């Protein structure tokens, strides 16, 4: 980890197009301004972790979860549902 000391109104560069500026230091809080291209996502660490968890949950289907748990999904197949409701019987 790179550790830098900066005062209010001083900046650091990340790459060629990201600028982090110390706006204010008040007690144990530091306000930062971040200038970055729109193509770069900027999040607080705890928000980023929450987004990652939500993305993993959304990418995992119930069938994938059942396979990971070693069991088949509980939902009946379309054929079983149709037979149970009487739709597949001839009238």
Buried (B, 14 or more C-beta within 10 A) or exposed (E): EEEEEBEEEEEEEEEEEBEBBBEEEEEEEEEEEEEBEEEEEEEEEEEEEEEEEEEEEEEEEEEEEBEEEEEEBEEEEEEEEEEEEEEEEEE
